[in-house]
Amino acid sequence: MEILNITPVELDVHNNELILLDQTLLPNEEKYIRLKDKESIWDAIYELKVRGAPAIGIAAAFGIYVCVNDSIATDFDSFYREFSEIKSFIASARPTAVNLFWALDRMEKCILHNKEKSINEIKKALLDEAVSIKDEDEKVCKNIGEHALALLKPNMGILTHCNAGTIATSKYGTALAPIYLGQERGYNFKVFADETRPLLQGARLTTWELSKAGVNVTLICDNMASMVMKKGWVNAVFVGCDRVAANGDAANKIGTTGVAILTKHYDIPFYVCAPLSTIDLDTDTGKDIKIEERPGEEIYKAWYTKPMAPQGIKTYNPAFDVTEAELISAIITEKGVLYPPYGKSIREVFE
């Protein structure tokens, strides 16, 4: 499948540059950008040039390595102080996706674990750690796909919201992983992709990568999900997530909760695909998850040649919503499928 050869986040070790597929230009232009400084890396994460919780984590790990690899510090305290400043700055780009903080924290632990070594040796350890984060994510996504595929049968209809595919991870995706594996094995899934307002990741990204892979995919507006469910065309819903609380509440792109509520009405299973790195044991419930709010222009202006609302109109543009655990049929991780009560099953998988 051609799409699986696309790598959204790469590291050019020779030139010490972070390479990103600029997802803001898709589907019209497939362009890779090269970044070397913390400001451009922060901007790429904030502006959604790189997006998807796992991909953000990988970009953060590669990005902070690129930034400190040019450091001229000769002692550990100076090097660590420089690292900490860059880490805090990059972490401020997106408040909801826990993988951003998870990856940066993991890089910090790597530094502290190697503090007795020379600065060059620490830099090499950071490089190895960043590469490991990416390699591990690919294996995680494949395992999620295998566990999810076991819940499905050939010829099923699947609905997905936002984009949790190849370009949101290192490969395969999370919510789209079973679709790709099913495509390889002749399952002939029929996929419905919500356009996903206001940033249109479903329209611009999910349909782009699935169609490139030869998957039978149909684009619908967000408010058409009820119609396709009522017609019996949807047998399961798969979504990714940016953070799962310890009780199983899951934050994902705005509109996900509405889809979950519909599945309850139509008795359709609603699955959240979540790497363990996305589960935040320090967040008790979804009420504790900070929801990012973005500029209102994204609603009425970003995708139009002319504004589609009056100048100066008041807007409310949260990027995510939190789906309560009782609406989620199962949480699919690389370690297996978790079922309610999630407080218990989540704790057990970590133990």
C-alpha positions in Angstrom: 0.0 0.0 0.0 1.5 3.3 -1.1 0.3 5.3 1.9 2.3 3.2 4.3 5.5 4.4 2.6 4.7 7.9 3.7 6.7 9.0 6.8 5.2 12.1 8.5 8.1 12.6 10.9 11.8 11.9 10.1 15.2 12.9 11.4 18.0 13.9 9.1 21.0 13.1 11.3 23.6 14.3 8.8 22.1 17.8 8.6 20.7 17.8 12.1 17.1 18.7 10.9 13.6 17.6 11.8 11.7 16.7 8.6 7.9 16.9 8.7 5.1 16.3 6.2 3.2 19.6 6.3 -0.3 18.3 6.9 -1.8 21.8 6.6 -1.2 21.6 2.9 -2.9 18.2 2.3 -4.6 17.0 0.2 -3.5 19.5 -2.4 0.2 19.5 -1.9 2.6 16.9 -0.4 5.4 18.9 0.9 8.1 18.2 3.5 9.6 21.0 5.7 13.0 21.0 7.4 13.3 22.5 10.9 16.3 23.3 13.1 15.2 25.6 15.9 12.8 25.5 18.7 10.6 28.4 17.4 9.9 26.6 14.1 9.3 23.3 15.8 6.9 25.0 18.3 5.1 26.6 15.3 4.8 23.3 13.4 3.2 21.6 16.4 0.9 24.5 17.2 -0.2 25.1 13.6 -0.9 21.4 13.1 1.8 20.9 10.5 2.4 17.8 12.5 -0.6 16.4 14.4 -1.9 13.2 15.9 -0.8 12.3 19.4 1.9 9.8 18.5 3.3 11.9 15.7 3.5 14.9 18.0 5.4 12.9 20.5 7.9 11.7 17.9 8.3 15.2 16.5 9.0 16.5 20.0 11.6 13.9 20.7 13.4 14.4 17.4 12.9 18.2 17.7 14.4 18.6 21.1 17.4 16.4 20.0 17.9 18.7 17.0 17.9 21.8 19.3 20.3 20.5 21.9 22.6 18.7 19.4 23.9 22.2 18.4 24.6 23.1 22.0 28.1 24.3 22.8 27.7 23.6 26.5 30.7 21.8 28.0 29.3 20.9 31.4 26.2 18.9 32.4 24.5 21.7 34.4 24.7 24.2 31.5 23.6 21.5 29.0 20.7 20.4 31.2 19.6 24.0 31.9 19.5 24.6 28.1 17.6 21.4 27.6 15.0 22.3 30.2 14.3 25.7 28.7 13.7 24.2 25.3 11.6 21.4 26.7 9.3 23.9 28.5 9.0 26.0 25.4 8.1 23.1 23.1 5.7 21.6 25.7 3.6 24.8 25.6 2.6 24.3 21.9 -0.4 22.0 22.6 -2.0 21.5 26.0 -4.2 18.4 25.4 -2.1 15.8 23.7 -0.4 13.9 26.5 2.2 12.3 24.1 3.9 15.6 23.7 4.7 15.7 27.5 5.3 12.0 27.7 8.0 12.1 24.9 9.7 15.2 26.3 9.7 13.7 29.8 11.2 10.5 28.4 14.0 12.5 26.8 14.6 14.3 30.1 14.9 10.9 31.9 17.4 9.9 29.3 19.6 12.9 30.1 19.4 12.3 33.8 20.2 8.7 33.4 23.4 9.6 31.5 24.4 12.6 33.5 27.8 11.2 34.4 28.8 10.8 30.8 30.3 13.4 28.5 28.1 15.9 26.6 28.7 14.1 23.3 27.8 10.8 24.9 24.6 12.3 26.3 23.7 13.7 22.8 24.2 10.2 21.4 21.9 8.7 24.1 19.3 11.3 23.3 19.4 10.4 19.6 19.0 6.7 20.4 16.1 7.4 22.7 14.3 9.5 20.1 14.8 6.8 17.5 13.5 4.2 19.9 10.3 6.3 20.5 9.6 6.2 16.8 10.4 2.5 16.3 8.3 1.6 19.4 5.3 3.5 18.1 5.3 1.6 14.8 5.2 -1.7 16.8 2.5 -0.3 19.1 0.3 0.7 16.1 0.7 -2.7 14.5 -0.4 -4.4 17.8 -3.4 -2.1 18.2 -4.4 -3.0 14.7 -4.2 -6.7 15.3 -6.2 -6.5 18.5 -8.8 -4.3 16.8 -9.1 -6.5 13.7 -10.0 -9.4 15.9 -13.2 -7.6 16.8 -14.3 -7.2 13.2 -15.5 -9.4 10.3 -15.0 -9.0 6.6 -17.3 -6.6 4.7 -18.2 -4.5 7.8 -18.9 -0.8 7.6 -16.7 1.3 9.8 -17.1 5.0 10.7 -14.1 7.1 11.9 -13.8 10.6 13.1 -10.8 12.9 12.6 -7.5 11.3 11.5 -5.8 8.6 13.5 -3.9 7.0 10.6 -0.5 6.7 9.1 0.2 10.4 9.1 -0.8 10.8 12.7 1.7 8.2 13.9 5.0 6.5 12.7 3.1 3.9 10.6 -0.3 2.2 10.3 -2.0 4.6 12.7 -4.2 3.7 15.7 -7.9 3.8 14.7 -7.0 3.2 11.1 -4.6 0.4 11.8 -7.3 -2.4 11.6 -8.5 -0.9 8.4 -5.0 -1.1 6.8 -4.4 -4.6 8.1 -7.9 -5.6 6.9 -7.1 -4.2 3.5 -3.9 -6.3 3.3 -6.0 -9.4 4.2 -9.0 -8.9 1.9 -11.5 -7.8 4.5 -13.1 -5.3 2.1 -14.2 -2.8 4.8 -16.4 0.1 3.7 -15.3 3.2 5.6 -17.2 6.3 6.3 -15.0 9.3 7.3 -16.6 12.3 9.1 -15.1 15.5 7.6 -14.4 16.6 11.2 -15.0 20.3 11.7 -13.5 22.8 12.1 -10.1 21.6 10.8 -11.4 19.0 8.4 -8.8 16.3 9.2 -11.3 13.6 8.2 -11.8 15.2 4.8 -8.3 16.4 4.1 -6.3 13.6 5.7 -8.2 10.4 6.4 -9.9 10.2 2.9 -6.5 11.2 1.3 -4.5 8.4 2.9 -7.2 5.7 2.8 -8.0 6.4 -0.9 -4.2 6.2 -1.7 -4.2 2.8 0.0 -7.1 1.6 -2.1 -9.6 1.5 0.8 -13.3 1.9 0.0 -13.9 5.2 1.8 -16.8 7.6 1.7 -16.6 11.2 3.0 -19.6 12.5 4.9 -20.3 15.7 6.9 -20.3 15.4 10.6 -24.1 15.8 10.8 -24.6 12.8 8.5 -23.3 10.2 10.9 -26.8 9.5 12.2 -28.1 8.9 8.8 -25.5 6.3 7.8 -26.0 4.6 11.1 -29.8 4.5 10.7 -29.4 2.9 7.3 -27.4 0.1 8.9 -24.2 0.9 7.0 -22.0 1.2 10.1 -21.1 -1.8 12.2 -18.4 -0.3 14.3 -16.8 3.1 15.1 -13.1 3.5 15.6 -11.5 6.7 16.9 -8.1 7.7 18.2 -7.5 9.9 21.2 -5.2 12.5 22.5 -5.5 11.6 26.2 -7.3 8.9 28.2 -7.9 9.6 31.9 -7.4 7.0 34.6 -11.2 6.3 34.7 -11.4 5.7 30.9 -12.7 9.2 29.8 -11.1 10.0 26.5 -10.3 13.3 24.8 -10.4 13.4 21.1 -11.1 15.8 18.2 -14.3 17.9 18.8 -17.4 16.0 17.7 -16.2 12.6 18.9 -18.7 12.7 21.9 -21.6 13.3 19.5 -20.6 10.2 17.5 -20.4 8.1 20.7 -23.8 9.2 21.8 -25.2 8.2 18.4 -23.7 4.7 18.7 -25.5 4.2 22.0 -28.8 5.0 20.3 -28.1 2.7 17.3 -26.4 -0.1 19.4 -23.1 0.1 17.6 -19.8 -0.6 19.3 -17.7 2.5 19.9 -14.0 1.8 20.2 -11.2 4.1 21.3 -7.7 3.1 20.1 -5.1 4.3 22.6 -1.4 3.5 23.0 -0.5 3.2 26.6 1.6 6.4 26.2 -1.8 8.2 25.7 -3.2 7.0 28.9 -2.6 9.5 31.7 -2.7 7.9 35.1 -2.2 11.3 36.7 -5.5 12.6 35.3 -8.3 11.1 37.3 -11.2 11.9 35.0 -12.0 13.7 31.8 -13.0 16.8 33.8 -9.3 17.3 34.6 -8.2 17.4 30.9 -7.4 20.9 29.7 -9.2 21.5 26.4 -7.4 23.6 23.8 -9.3 26.4 22.3 -8.3 27.7 18.9 -8.9 30.9 16.8 -12.5 31.3 15.7 -11.4 32.1 12.1 -10.9 28.3 11.7 -14.6 27.9 11.8 -15.7 30.4 9.2 -12.7 31.6 7.3 -9.8 29.1 7.1 -11.1 26.9 4.3 -13.1 29.4 2.3 -12.1 32.0 -0.3 -14.5 34.4 1.4 -15.6 34.5 5.1 -18.7 32.4 5.7 -19.9 34.4 8.7 -20.3 38.1 9.5 -17.2 40.1 10.3 -16.6 40.2 14.1 -19.0 37.3 14.9 -18.5 35.7 18.3 -17.0 32.2 18.0 -16.3 29.3 20.3 -13.8 26.8 18.9 -12.7 24.0 21.3 -10.3 21.6 19.5 -11.4 18.6 21.6 -14.2 17.1 23.6 -14.2 14.4 26.2 -16.1 11.2 25.7 -17.3 9.7 29.0 -16.1 6.2 29.8 -19.7 4.9 29.9 -20.1 5.7 26.2 -16.9 3.7 25.2 -17.4 0.0 24.4 -13.7 -0.8 24.7 -10.3 0.8 24.7 -7.9 -0.9 22.4 -4.2 -0.8 23.4 -1.0 -2.5 22.2 -1.4 -4.8 25.2 -4.9 -5.9 24.4 -8.5 -4.8 24.6 -9.7 -3.1 27.8 -13.3 -3.3 28.9 -15.3 -1.6 31.7 -14.8 -0.9 34.5 -11.9 1.1 33.1 -10.5 2.2 36.4 -9.8 -1.5 37.1 -8.7 -2.6 33.6 -6.4 0.4 33.0 -4.7 -0.1 36.4 -4.2 -3.8 35.6 -2.7 -3.3 32.2 -0.1 -1.0 33.7 0.6 -3.4 36.6 
